[in-house]
Amino acid sequence: MSKETLKQFFTHEYEVLKPFINTYAKNINFNHIIDPFAGEGHLLRLVENKRVTAIDIDPDVKPDIIANSFTSIPKQSDETIIITNPPYSHRHILQKQDQRHYKIVTEAGYTDLYEYAIKRVIDQCQNLHMFALIPENFIASRTVKLRAEIYKRIRAIQIHELSTCQDTDQPTIMIYLAPTECNQTDLWLSATRIGAIKIKPDGFRPTIQCRNNYVEFGIKEGQSQKCRDNSILLQATDGGTPDNRIKLMRVSDHFKGMKHFINKISDRAYIQIVPHKVMTEDQINILIIYFNKWVDNWRKSTHGLGLTSFRSNVARNGINFRRKRIDFKLARLIINYIIEHHII
């Protein structure tokens, strides 16, 4: 069976996981490790001097046990831990490529195959410690159902500055899922613990209260020409360099010689912000400065986990840059808050 069919992404760059796993594994009483989605077995090399069992549905990778881990993980003793990299595939990809798994994931209420995979492992191995390599958007995305189901058990998160898989540029994290609830979550950046955080069911979503909506996203029929002429542009995604970040600016700052930007429906990178009432130059400058400062501070305070991942992480001049996207709902809340509290 092909890797594409099985939604496999093998973990070739696995050494960065070792200090994270070993820090917590040394305090666990175990003598056996299983990987329910073992693939080529890279993750089972991370802990030494323990019995290991590779489980996989694909006989071509020669696992110790050939089984569908969605339904058939053999019963394990309490002295077993799980280290795994589950299959990934977003629901809209499954809809085009794999109707069977699309139906399974959708009926379970999930948006990605990895959510279903992790939940099925938990259901079958309820009280075991688990280390799971999953997409970074598990923390930031508004559509992740699994996070609300397991957030109280997340003992630690490791952020990866570079991809851990050679065959995908999907930004990843590793989570350590304890058998019982935790008071806080340790946060790691690559091989270093950098602090502790509190994760909520919605991940890191700020609490922003606004009475009204003061802007439209995108140029639409019936809008005032003068309001359009305020020429405010949202860059909703990071560019390819650390200094080209999510920001508000004037349309002409990016699209030279243009006063308006009409985006395609599928375009999520740029969109013009049209206020309901004409804003002065001073008001526009206040909005831009406050918005950009808020987003930069939010990125820093949440270590990037408060924004969704955008494409691959990049390295420039020795600096690793995790590219991010701000969803329009959050951007609208920030803009409305600034207008309500600092402009009107």
N, C-alpha and C positions, 0 to 999 in steps of 0.2 A: 504494500500500500504506500502511496506517495505521502510525503510530509504535508503537502497542500491539502490532501483529502482529510488527513488526521489533524490538521491545524497544529502541527508540531513546530516548535522553535527551540532548537537544541542550545543548551547553555554552555557555549565554548569558553566564554570569559568568566569562569566561575570562581577564580581565586579571591576576588574582592569580597565574596560571600563568607569566606572562611573565618575571619576574625569576628564577624557578627554572629555567626552560628555558634562558634566555639565559646564565646563569652557567656551565652545562656545555656548551652548544652552541658557545660561542666557542672552546673547546679541541678541537672536532671538525672534521676536514677534510671538509666536505660542500658540495654545491651544489644539492641537491634534497631536498624533503620530501614524503613521502606520508602520507596518512591512509587506512588500509584500511576504516575505518568512518566516513566523513567527515560524513555527515548534511548539515547546512547549511554545513559548512566553517569553523566558528568557529576551530578549533584551528590551521588553516593560516594564520591571520592573525597568529600569535604571533611569527613570525620574519620579518624583512624582508629584501628583496633576494635571495631565493632562489626557484628554480623550485619550484612546488608542483603536486601531483597529488592530486585528490580521487577516491577509489575508494568506491563504494557500490553495494549491490544494488538500491537504490530509484531508479528513473528520475525520480521526481517531484522529487527534490532536485537534479537536473541535475548529477551528478558528471562529472568528466572521463572516467572509465572506469566503466562499469556492469559490476560483477562481484561474485560471491560470494567474499568474502575468506576464508571458511573453506577454500576449495579453490583459488581462482584469482587469487592476487595475481601480477601480471606480474613477471618477473625484474627485479631492480634492481641498479644498480652499487654499488660499495663507497662511493661518495660520496653515498649517500642515507641520511637518517635517517627515523625513523617517529615521528609524534606522533598519538596516537589516543585515542578514548573508545569502547571496545567496547560492544556490547549487554550489558545486565544482565538477568538473570531467574533467581531461585532455582529449584532443581529442583522444589520442590513447587508452584510457580506454573506451571511448564512442564507438569507432569503434568496440570493442569486445563485449560490453554489451548493447548498446543502439543505434541502427542504426538511429532511428528517430532524436534524439538529435545530433548525430554525423553529420548528414547531415545539420541540422540547423546551428550548430556552424561553421562547415567548410565553408558552403556557405556564412556565414557572415564574414569570414576571421579571426575568432578567434581561439585560441588554447585551451581554457578552457571554460567550461560552465558558470563559474561565470562572465566572460567578457560579454558574451551574455546577461546574466541575468541583470547585472548592466546597460548595454546599453538600454535594453528594459524598465527598470524602468525610466531611464532618458528621453527616448522618450515619455513616457506617463505622466511624472510628471516634465516637463522641468524646472520650476523655483523654485523648492523646495530644501531646505537644506537637505543633505543626509549624514548619518553616516553609513559606510559600512565596515563590517568585511570580509577581503579578504586575500588570500595567500600573504606572504611577497614577493614572486617572481614577484608580480605585478610591483615592482620597478626595480628589477635587470635583469629579463629575457629579452633576445633579441627578443623573439617571441611574446611578449604581444602587441597586437594592441590597446587595450583599453587605455593604458597609453597615447599614442600620441593624442588620441581623447579628453581626459579630464584633462591632466596635468595642464593646466592653471587655473583650478578651484579647485585644491587641496589646501585647506586652512591649513590643518594640517594632520600629520601622527603620529600614535602611534605604536611603535614597541613593540611586546610582547616577553618577555624573556622566558616565559613558555607557553605551549599550552592553549588556551582558550576553547578547546573542549575535552571532555573525550573520544570520539569515533574516534579521528584522532590525529596524532602527527604532522599534517601539521603546520609549523610555519606561524603565521598570523600577520597582521597589521590591524589597523582600520584607514580609511581615512575619513576626513570631507570634503565633496564636497560642496562648496558654489555655489549659483546661478550665481555669476559673477566671472570674472577673478581676480586672486590674484597676488600681487607683489612678495610674498615669501610664503614659507610653513613652519609652525611651526613643529618642530620635538620633539616627546616625546619618552622616554624610560620607558615603563610601566606607572607608575602614575606621572612621573616627566617630565616637559618640559625642554629639554636640549639645545635648540637653534633653529636656523632657517636655511633652506636650499633652494636652487633653483633647481627645478626639470626640466629636459629637456625632449623632446619627447622620447629620448632613455633611460630615467632614469638617471643612473649614469654610462656612458660609457666614459672612458678617451679618450682624443684626442692624439693619438700616431701616428706619421708619420715615416715610414721607407721606404728606397729606394728599398730594396731587402729582400728576404727571405733567411736565412742562415742555416736553420735546417729542418729536417724531424721529424714528430711525429710518432714513431713506427719503428720497424725493418722491412725493406722491401728488396726485391730482388734488387741486383745491387749496394748495398751500400758498401763503402769501409770498410774492416774489421778494419782498424786502426781508422776510424771515429766511428764505433760501440764500439770500445774498450775505447773510452772516458768515457763510462759508466755513462751518466748523466740521472737521473731519475726524473720525475715530479710526485709528489704526488698531485693530483688535487682536493682532498677532505680532509676536516678536519677529524681527528680521533675522538675518544670518549672522549678525555680529552683536556683541554685548551692548553696544551703545544704540542699537536700533530696536527700541523696545515699544511695547504697548503704550499708546499715548493719544491725547487729543492735540490737534494742531489746526491750522488753517488749510483749506483745500489746496491753495497754491504752494504751500510749503512742501507738498509731496508731488502734486500734479502741476507742474510749472505752466503758468499761463491760463490755468483753469479756475473758475469761480465756483463751479458746481461739479459734484461727482455723482453720476447715476450708476449704481451698482447693479450687477446681475443678481438674480435670486439666489444663485449658488455661491455668491461671493461673500465670504465671512472675514476677509482680511481688512477691508476698508468699507466704511459706510458714512454718508453725510448725516450729521445731526442737525435737524431743523427745529429751532425753538418755536413755540406757539406765539410768542410775542417777540418783536424785534429787540435785540440786545445791543447795547453800546459797545464800543471798542474796549472800554475799561472792564465791562462785565464779561465780555468774551475772554479777555486776558485772565481775569480772576478764575473763570471756569476752567480754562486750560491749565493754569498753574496748580490749582487745587486738585484737579482730577489726576494729573500726572504725579503729583506728590503722594496722593492717597494710594494710587496703584503701586508705586515704588515701595512705599512703607508696608503695604499689605503683602507684597511679594517677600520682603525681607522678614517681616514678623512671622510669616507662616512657612518660611524657608522654601518658598515656591509652591507649596502644596495647596495654597488657596486659589491657584489658577490652574486650569487644565493644560495638559501637555500639548504641544504643537509640533508635529513632525519629530525629527530626531534631535538629540542633544548635539551640540557642536563644540569643537575645540578651536580657539583662535589665539595665537601667540601665547600659548601656555595656559590660557584661561578656558575652563570648561563652562559652557553656557547652556543652561537648560531652557529651551525655547518654550514659551507659554502663549496661551490664548485666554482672552477674557470673554465670557459669554455675554450676549447683548442684554440679558436680564439683569446681570450684576452691573454692567456699565450704565444702564438706565437708572438703576437705584442710586448709584454714586452721583451721576449728573443731577438727578432730581434733588438729592440731599444738598448738594453744593448750591444749586439755584435757590432752594428754599431757605437755607441757613446763612448764606453769604452774599446773595445777590438781591433778592426781593425783600 
